[in-house]
């Protein structure tokens, strides 16, 4: 914190905890000058402290502090603030391109005559390698070792690069592969709830906050750490000392009362909360949970709910500090001094929650009696599409009806196998993802279901690919101590790796005969996974329906083998003595789960596992580490390449120009996800990215995934809009990354059309519907859009992170007004667009003129809303992107 501290309100105070003294910025002291803050939402108290601590008269003024307190009058605000999180969290899919950008910025700094060492994280940055392991091998004791060996072999170039970053960048640490998922490691180890830094002999204490390059960074809000996902572009800026520019948010209060009934899981609760909040409409808002129902939830339960904030659309879903927070910190191995500081700080600052604290004031509220929650799944393609367990068969029947397959009850042969496949068969059952593998309650429940099923002689169906990918090594410790590992193994849920796996699309290939039968017979088969994402084409290219479920239900569906088995009424299988076995026969009681956790999970497990979290395996340690303040790029690498963003960059930005004669590259519908724009999963051999890799000597078997190739812009720009389930209205009758090029009228890949347009000097636009850019905080969805020559994206509404990322890459986000849509305008893709009123000057949220010229020569003039929302974003756009802005400022300093 090397900025000047003005502290014009005189809020700096001493806090003594035991024999240690800390400097804090007191909210009580601030209240004496700017007004009562006792009922300010907890999240806004965190932002208020941040403004007090960083007041410098330039980026943070007294007026900003007053505006945040005055929020209570209207409970909404148009005031912009500059917020500085304590640290940055990255996973490797998004972290590698971020480190690539830092390396490229060092080169650019050198070419501008500056010092490359100025490009360095100023805030602590932790990168966890958790997204690279794939489920190639499963159902055997050797699966974990074989998958990790394959991971190291495939990703060696990326890991060499990350070792360079670990060695060359200050304040940057990498958690090696095979350790766990970044969000679970964040909750179990990295997060402190109250953060401290030493400066000039003084220790400052303040709320632990973070931003992360994964949208599920929100999980840490379950531990009262304010955090949310940003694009890698924003994260890099935050690392380099740039504040996160934001409007003071609306805060929606979600009141929880009651407690879960017998047999109901935290997953059932979170799917219910997700559905309610998505229906409420909380995009761009903070959600804060309150009410006596919080006393009935563990920190793991709270983290499960907080994790799903991107699915319900909120910036974050926050749970305040309470006695449970202290118990969790203590139990997971944090020091006594840390726990004592958290309690003392929270109580001193009015950030403590118990039954006596007054309810905060909120912009709006909603309420749920937890006791009304019933067993649920979500699917077949969106996390918010909750369906009660009793209604799964009926819901899937509608999927079959829409596909024209409802009457197809035939059995289809599988080459070389004694079993057959049918519509609705479950072909993947995966216990995966940070959402649930962080929660001992649901994982122990899954183990107990497996134990009861195994003891009755039940087996998984032979067509089901099963996997267990825990979020941390502590999970395997307590499953083993509870005596449940052998039973999970017996049903095929062997450990396959520690990482995201199936939820990110790293499910690995289905057995080839099964894949051939599904595709050859046009079968609508399903996956059931304990993850947070089930978007089209994400889990597996072979499976058209995907359902989110609790880990114990994942086990049950692996045994049943079909979504069309109503497991609430029909047997899930037949016991070894020939009797039907129902779900109730293998479902554990709440007491059984509680007792198993109490016997098997210990504080020592966390202390032991996290004592050497940064060391890694001998294979990791053997990776050679490159030296040098700039990176020595390998031109032959197909994983890491020098990106073109800063080529020919000057010290001063150019002028903003109107966009004339733009052609649409794609016209898209509602709920276009960042997965549709920039897929993370498998690369098709016939795709532009697949052709590029083959031209560079990469065999199809070694393609790896789009996510793992994010350090190579050549692959990623070819993969932009290449999702196999994308439907571009400009190329009717197609599915995947296709468009129609004009004026030729030729149907071709979006990448090939982009190259032709760019060669001809024609700017491009993308047109879309509602909720454009939902899903992961994927910077490549914006980077790829930029590299394809897209100058503006015009849609009905944006999701928060993607809109910000587009600005961060110099792409203009525009929003239709007054109920106007691509449909009311009758857009076909044959039109051209003139976007005017931005030349030379642009202001936040101004109206922009768009003139559409149709194929017959007629024109229509419309006004759209410029979604450059803040003054800072205007600067980013003027410079051609946020990294260019940061680089020029650092070079000039």
N, C-alpha and C positions, 0 to 999 in steps of 0.2 A: 504494500500500500504506500507507494512513494509519492502520491498526490498531496497537494497542500490541504490541510484540514482547517476549515474556517470555524466550524462549530459555533456559528453566530448565536445559536440559542443556548449555548452553555450547557450541553447535555452530557459531556464526558464525566464519568464518575468511576469510583473504585468499587469493585465487588470482591469481598474477601470470602474465600471458600477454604475451610481448614486453615492450613498455614500458607496458602497461595493467594496472591492478589492479582486481579485482572482489571484491565480498563474496559469499560463498556460505554455505550451510548444509550443513555437512559430514556425510556419512553415516558416514565413518570415526570422526569424533568422537562421533556418536550411538551407534555400536556399542560404544564403551567404557563407555557407561552403561546401554544397554538390551539388549545382546546382539548376537551376530554377524549381519550382514546380507549377507554376501558371496554367499550362494546364494539370497537373496530374488529372486523373479522381477523382471525389469527394470521391468515396469509398476508393481509394488508399491514399488520403489525411488523411482519418480517420485512416487507418492502419499506415501511417507514424507517425502521432501524437502518436499513441499507442506505437510505437517502441521508439520514443524520450522519452516518459514518463517512459518507463520500461527498458531503457538501464541500464544493470548491468554488462556488460562485460562477462557474462556467457550465459544466455538465449537470451539476446539481445546485439549484438555488433555493433560498428560503421559500420562495413561492411554490416550488414543487412539493416541499414538505407540507406547507399549508393546504395545498390542493388535495393531498392524500387524506389529510384529516377532515377536510370539508366534504370529502366523498360521502360522509355519513348523511349529509343534508338531502342529496338526491339519490344516493346509492348507485350512481353511475357517473362517468366522467369522460370528457374528451381531452383531458390533460395528458400530455406526453411526459414520461419520466425516463431517466437513464438508470438502468439497474445493472449492478455488477455481481454476478454469482461468485461464490468462494472458489469453485472448482469446476472442472469439465470432465465428463465421463464419456468414453468412446468404446464401441465394439469394433471389431476389425473390418467388417464390411464397409462401414462408414468411416472408420478410423484411418484405414490405409489411404483412401483418396485425400483425406485431410492432411495426413503427413506428406503425401505427394505434393499437395499444394504448398505446404510450408517449405519443402525442398525447392520447389519451383520459385517460390518467393525469394528464397536465399539467392538463387541464380539471378533473378530479376533485380534484386537489391544491388548485387555486385555490378550488373550492367548499368545501373543508374548511378554508380559511383559511391554507393553507400556501404555500410558495414553489414555483411551477411549475418553476423551474430545478433543483430537487432531483431532478426526473425527468430523468436524464441517464446515459448509459453511463459507468460508472467504469472498466470494462475495455475495451480496444480492441475495436471492432466493425467488421468489414468486410463489406459487403453487395455481392454480385456479381450483376448483372442478367443471368441466363443462361437462365431458364426461359420467357421470353416469346416468343421467335422461333418461328414455325411454318413448316412446310414447305408453303407454299401454292404456290410455284413451284419447279420442279425440272428437271434435265436440260438446262439452258441456261446460257450464260455470264452471263446477266443475273439468274439465280435469287437470288444473294446480295443484290444491291442491291434487287431487288423485295421480297424477304422482309423485309429490314431496314426499308425504307420502310413496308411494311404494319405492321410491329411498332411503329414510332414513331407511326404514325397511330392504331392501335388503343389504344395504352397511354399516350397523352399525359397523361391524368388521373393515372395511377399515377406516371408519371415526374415530373410536377410536384410530386406529394406527396413523392416520394423526394428531390427537389432541396431541398424545404423541410427535410427531416430532415437532409440533408447540411449545410445552412446553419445549422440551429438547434441541433442536438445536438452536444455535445462528444464526442470520441473515436469519431466515427462517420464512416466513409468509404464511398463507393459507387463500384464499378467499373462504368462505363457499359455499355450493351448493345453487342453486336458485338465483345466482347473475348475471351470464353472462358467455360469452366465453372468454377464456384467452386472445386471440388476440385482441378482441374488448376492453376489460378492459385495455390491454396494451396500445392501441392507445388512448383511451379516458381518461386514468387516470395514469397508472404506468409510461409510457414513459415521459421523460422531454426534449428530443432532445439534450440538453446539461446537462450533469450530474455533480454533485458536491460532494466532500467528504471533511471532515475536518480532518486534521492531524497535530498534534503538534501546534495547534493554527493557522494553515494556511488553507484557503479554496482553494482547487484545482478545476478548471473547465476544462472539457474535453468532447469530444463527447459521448453522450449516446449510448451505444452498448449493445447487448445482444446475447446470444445463448439460444435456447429453446428446450425442449424435444418434440416438435411438429413441423413437417416440415413447418407448416404455420406461424411459428414465423416470417417469411419473411414479413408478413403484415405490421409490424412496419416500414419497409423501406419507406412506403408511407409518414411517418412523419419524414423522414430523419434520422432515427435511424438504423444504420447498424446492422442487425440481421439475423440469419438463424437457421435452425433446425439442431440439432445434436442428436445422440442417448443418451438415459439416461446415458449410460456408460461415454461418453465424458462430458456430463453435470455435472456428479458427480465429475469428475476430475477437471473441471473448477471451480466448487464450492469449491473444496479443494485446490485451488491455483495453479493448473497445467495449463500451457498455452495451448491454442489450436494450435497444430502444423499444418502448412499449407504451401503450395507453394504459392509464390506471384501469384495471379490469372491473367488470361487473363480477360480483361474487354470489353464487347461488348456494344457499344452505340446504343440505339434505339431512333431514331429521330421521334418525333410526331409533326405533323403539322395539321392545320385546326381545326375544331370543329365538334361535333356530330350533325347529322341532326335531324330534327323533329322526335320525336317518337322512337329514338334509345337510348338504355340504356347503362350504364357502363358495364353491364354483356355482352352485345353484343361486346363491345370493348375488354373486357378482353379475351373472347373466341377467338377473332381474333388474338390478341397479342400472346396468348398461342399457337395457331396453327402455327403462323409464326416463333416463337422462337424455337419450338420443331422441325420444319422443318430445321431451320438454324443449330441447333446443339449447345447447350450452356451448356451441362452437365459439372459441375465443374467450370463454369465460372461465373463471376459477370456480371450482366446486369445493365446498368445505363441509365436512360431515360433523354432525353434532347430535345430542340427545343421549338418553340413558342406554340406548341400545349399544353404544360404543363400549360400555362396560362388559358386554357379553362377547365381544370380539377379541381374539388374540391379535398381536401385532402382525402375525402371518396372515390372518384374515384381512386386516386393514390393508396390508400391502397387496393382497390379491385384488382388492377393490381399486386401490390406487393405481395399480399396474394397468388397468383397463381404461384409464382416462382417454387415451386416443380413440378407443372404440366408442365411448359415449360422446366424444367430440370435444371434451373440455381441455383447457390448457393443463390443468392438474386436478387431482382429487385428494384433498388434504385432510389429515387427521392430526389434531393438536397433541402436544406433549401431555402425558398423563403418567400415573403410577405404572401402567403397563409398559410404557416406553422405557422407564428406568429398569424394570424387571428384565425386559428383552435385552437391553444394552449389557446389563450385568451377565445374563445367562449366555450371551454370545461372545463373552470374553473381553469386553471393553474394561478398562481399568476402573478401579474404585474412584480415582480422581476425576475421570471423565463423567461417571454417573453422578457424582456429587455436584460437579459443575453444571450439568444439564438441569438438575433439580433446582439448584440455587438460582441459576440464570432465568429459568422459565418462570419461577415464582416472583422474582424481582421485577421482571419485564411484563408481567401480566400475560404470559404465554402458556400458563399452566391450566389444564382442564380437569375439573372434578365436578361432583354433583352440586357444589356450592357456587360455582362460577356462573355469572349471568350469561344468557344466550347472546351471541353477537347479533348485530343487525346485518341483514343481507339484502341484496337487490331483489331476490325472489326466493321462494322456498318450495320444497316438496317433501313428502314424508312417506316412510315405509315402515309398517309393522313387520319386523323380520320373521315373526311366527307364521306369516301368511305365505312364505316362500315355499315352492314345491320343486320336486326334481325336474331339471330342465336341461336341454341342449340348445345350441344356437346353430342355425344353418338354413339352407344348404350353402350359402355363399356370403353371408354378412354376419359379423359378430353381434349386431343388435337384433337380429331376427331370432329372438328366443322362441322356442317351442317347448311346451310341457312334455315330459317324457311320455305321458299317455297319448299325446297327439303326434308323435314322430311318424308313425306309419301313415297316418292320414296326410300329413304334410308332405312326406316323400312321394306319396301317390300322386299329388298334384305336380310334382317335378316330372314324374314319369308321363303324366297326361300331357304336360306341356311339350315333352319330347316325342310324343306320339308312341310311347312304349308301354302304356298302362296295361294293354291286353297281352303283352309279351311275357308269358310265364314259362317259356321254353328253357331247357337246360343246354348249355353250350360246352362243348368239349374243350379241354385244355390239353394241348399236345404233351404226351408223355406222362400224364397224371391220371390218377384214378378218380379224381373229383371233377365236377363240372361247375361252371359259373352261371349265375342268373342275374337279372336286373336287381339292383339293390344290394348286392353282396358287398360287405365291408372288406376292402383289400388292404387297408392300412389301419392299424390301431396303435397309436403312439402316445406314450406318456412323455411329454416334451414341454418345453417353453418355461420362461421365467414366471408366468402367471401362477401356475399351480405347483411347480416343483420346488417353490420356496416355502410351501405350506405343509408342515409335517402332518397336519390333520388329514388332508386328502391323500397324501402319499402312503401313510400308514393304513388308511382305509383301503387303498388299492391293494396293498400287500395282504391285508386280511381277507379281501375278496378272493385274491389268488390262493391264499392258504385254504380257505373253506372249499373252493372249487377243486383245487388239486387233491385234497383229502377225499373228496367225493368221486374222484376219477375223471373230472372234466378236463378237456384239452381245448386249446385254441383251434379254430377251423384251419385247415391246411392252406387255404388261399389268403390268409390274413398275415400281412407283414407286421410283426410286433416289434416294439422298441421301447427302451427306457433310457432317457437322456436327462439325468438330474441336473439341477442348476448349481450344485456344489458337491464337493466330495463328502461333506458332512452327511448328505442324504444316504449315500451307500453305507456309511458307518452305522447310522441308526436303523436302517432296514436290516442290515446284517445282525445287529445286536438284538433286534426284535424277533429274529428267527424267520424273517419273511423273504429273504433273498432267494432261498432255494425254491420257494413256491412260485415266486414271480418268474424265475428261470424256467421252471417246469412248464409254464404257460407261454414261454417264448419271450418274456419281458426281461431278457438279459441286458445288462449294461452295454450300450453301444457307444457311449461317449459322454463327455460333460459339455453341453452346448445347446444351441437353439434347435438344431436339426430340423425336424419335420415342419415346425411352425414357420421357419424362414424359407422353406422349399427344399431343404437338404434331406429329403426323405430317401434319396437314393433310388435307383431303378427298381421297379417291380420285376419279379422273375420273368424272363422273356416270354415263356409260353402263356403266362397270365396276361401280360401286356398285349400280346398278339390276339388273344381271345377277346379281350375287352374292346380293342380297337377294330378288330376284324368283324365283330358282331354288333358294333355300336351299342355297347352296354353302358348303362348309367350306374356305375359302381361308386362306392363312397369311401371316405376316410372318417375315422373318429379320432380326434386328438385333444389333448388337454391344453391346447395353446390359446392364443388370443386372436389369431388371424386365420380366416378361412376363405379369403377372396378367390375368385375364379382363377384357375391356372396356377395357383401358388403352391399348393401342397404337392401335387403330382400332375404331370401332363396327361396321365391316363384316367384320372378320376374327376368326374364332373360335379360331384356333390361332396361337401366337406362339412362335418359337424364338430363344434366345440363341445366338450363334455368334461366332467370331473374325472380324475384318474380312475376311481373305482368303476365308473361307467365305461371307460375305455376298456378295462379288463373284461367287463361283462359283454361288451359288443364283440370283443375278440373271440369269446366263447360262442356267442350266438351266431356270429358270422354274417348277419344280414340286417340292414336297416328296416327291412320289411317284417322282421320278427318283433312283435309287440312284447317287449321284455317285462312290461307291467302285468301281462296276463298269461303269456305263453311261456313254456319252459325255455331256459337259456341253453339247456343241454340235457343229456341223460347220464345218470351216475353209473359207476362201474357195476352196480347190481341191477341196472336196467330201469331205474325209476326216474321219472321226470324231476329235474331240479329247476326251481324257480328263483328269481332274483332275490326274493325275501329269504331264501335258504342260505344264500352266500353273503348277504349284506350284513356288515358288522353293526353292533349297537354303538351309540355315542360313548358309552362307558368303556366298551372294549377298545375303541380308538384312544380314548383318554388314558386308559391304563397302560396301553402299549407305548404311548409317547413317554409317559412318566418313567417307565422302566428302561427305555432304550436311548433317550436323548439326554446328553450331558453337556455341561459347560466345557469340560475338558476336550470334547470333540472339536469344538470351534477353536479353542486355543491351539490345539495340536495342528489342525489342518491349515490354519492361517499363519502359523509361525514362519513358514517358508514360501509364502504365496507367490513371490516374484522370482523364485529360483528356476522352476521348470525342470523338465526331465533332462537326462544326459544328452538326449538328441537335440533338445533346444539349446543347451549350453554349448554344444559342439558346432552350432551354426556360426560361420565366420562373421566377424563384425567389421564393416568397412569404417575407415577413419576419414576425417576431413570435415570441415565446416560446411562444405557443399557436397551434394551427392554425386557420385560418379555414375551417371546413367548408363545402363546397358541397352544399347539400341536393339539388341536381339531378344530382349525380354518380351514375353507376351502378357506379363502380369503388371509390370510397372514401366510406364513411359512418361517422358517429360511432357506435361500438358501444354497446350498452345495459348492459354489465356493471357500470358504476359508478353508474348512475342511482339517486338516493335513498340513496346509501351513507352510513352514519353512521361516527363515529370509533371506535365499539366494535362488535364482531361480535355477532350474535344467538345464540340458543341452538341447539344441535343437537337435532333432533326425530326420533322414530321415523317411519318411512314407512308410512302406513296406506292400505289399499284401492287399491294401485297396480295399474294394468292393463299388460300387456305391449304394447309398440309393435311389437316384432319378435321372432321366435324364429328363430335363425340357426344354421347348421351350423359345421363346422370351417374353419380357415384363412380366417376373415373378415379381409380386409386393410383397412388404412386407406384404400385405394382404393375398396373396397366401401362404406365408411362415408362417405367424403368424396372423391368422384372429382375428378381433376384435369383430365380431358379435355373432350370436346365437350359442349355443353349442348343437349339435345333441345328442339325448339320447343314440344312438347306437355307438357313437364315443368313442375312448379310454378315452377322458376327461369326457364324459357323464357317462361312466361306473364307472370311479373313483368317481365322485360326488355321484352317487347313492350308491356305496359301502360305502360311508361316510355319508349316511343318508340324502342326499339332494334330495328333490323331484324335478322332471323335471320342474315343474312350478317355482321353486326357483333357477334354474341354473344361472340366470342373463346372462352376456355375457363373452366372453373371455377377453375383455378389462377390465372388472371389476375384473377379477380373476388374474390379472397380478402380484399380490403380492404372488401368490402360484405357485412355480416352478413345482409342481406335475401336476397341471392342464395345465400349459403352455407348458411343454415339450410334453405332450400328444396331445396338440393342434397344435404343430409345423408341418407344411405341411398338415394341416387338412382342409384347405379351400375346401368347397363343389364343387368348380369349378376348382380345380387343376387337371391338366392332366399330369400324370407321364408316360412317354414313356416306362417305364419298366413294366407297367401294362396296356397294350392296351385294349381299350374297357371299361375302368373304368373312373370314375370322382370322385375326392375327394382324401383323404389321403391314397392311396393304393400303394403298390409296390410288386414286386416279390422277394422273398427271395431266395438267392443262397448259396449253390448248391441244396437246396431242390426243387426249382421251385414252391414253394407254394405262392399263392397270399395272402397277409395279410396287415394289417395296417402298415403304415410307422413306427409308434411307436413300435409295436410288433416286427417288423423286426429289428429295432435298438436295442431293448433289447436282442434279440437273438445274434446279431452280437457282442454286447458289452460283453455278457456273455462268448462268444467264444474268446474274445480278438482281434477281427478283426476291424481295423480302417475303417472309411467310408469316401467317397467323395460324393459330389453333383455336377452334371454336368448341365450346362444351356446354354442359348443362349444370345441374345443381351439384354441390359437394365435390367440386373438382379438386383432386389432389388429396383425397382422404388417405389415411393409412400411415405408413412408416415415414419418418423424417428423412427422406431419401434425397440427398443433395443432387444425386445424378439425374433425378427426374427434372431438375432445373438446369443442370449442366448440359445434359443431353439435348434438352429443348433449345438451349442457346447454340450449341454446336451444329444443330440441324438448320440454323439460320432463321429460327422463329423469333420475330421481333415483338410480338404481342400475343397474349392469350386472352380471349374474350369468352366469359362464361357467366352463368346465372349466379353462382356463389362459389367461393374458395374455402378450402380448409386452411387453417391458420399457418401451419409450417410451410406448406408448399407455396402459398402466396408470398411469404417472406423470402423463401429461397429464390423465387423467380426474380424478385427485385434484386436480391443479392447477386444474381448472375446477369443483371442488366436487361432482363426481359420485362416488358410492360404488362402488368396485370390489369385487365379491364373487366368491368362487371355490367351486364345488361341492367337497364332500369325499367321501372313502371310495368313490370310483367312481360316485358319483351323477351323473346327467346329465339333460338335458331329456328324453331318450328313456326312461330308466328311470322318470322321474316321469310320463311320458305327457302332457307339456304340449302343449296345442293352441292356446293363446292366449285361451281363454274364461275363464281363471282370474283371480283377484285375489291380490295378495301383500301381506302385512303383514310389515315388516322391523323387528324390535324389538331392544332391548338396546344401542342406540347413543345414546339420549336423554341429554343432559346430559354424558355422558362416553364417550370412545372410546379404546381403547388399540391400539397397533400389533399387527396380525395376531391379533386376538382372534376368538373364535367369535361369530357373529351368528345370532340366531334368525329364521327365515323361516317363516311360516305361509301355506300355499297353500290357497286355497278354490276348489274345482272348481265347474263349472257346476251340478252336481247338489246342491251344498250341502255335500258332504263336505270334510273338511280333512286336510291332512298337515303336520306340523311337522318341519322339517329344520334342521340347523345348517350354516352356510357359513363360510368363512374370510374375514375382512376383509382385503383386500389394500392397506390403508393400512399401509405397511411400516415407517415410521420415525416418531419423535417429531415431527420437523419436519413431516412430512406430516399428522399429526394437527392441527397448528396451521393448516396451509394449509386443510384441510377445515373446521375450526372457523370460519375467517374467510370461508368461501365461495369460496376459491380463493387461489392463491399471489400473484396480483397485488394482491388486496385486502389480504393480509397485509403485503406490501411497502409498499403505499401508506399503510396506517395507521401502520406503523412510521416511515416517512419523514415523515409529517405530524406525528407526535408528537415527532420529534427536534428 
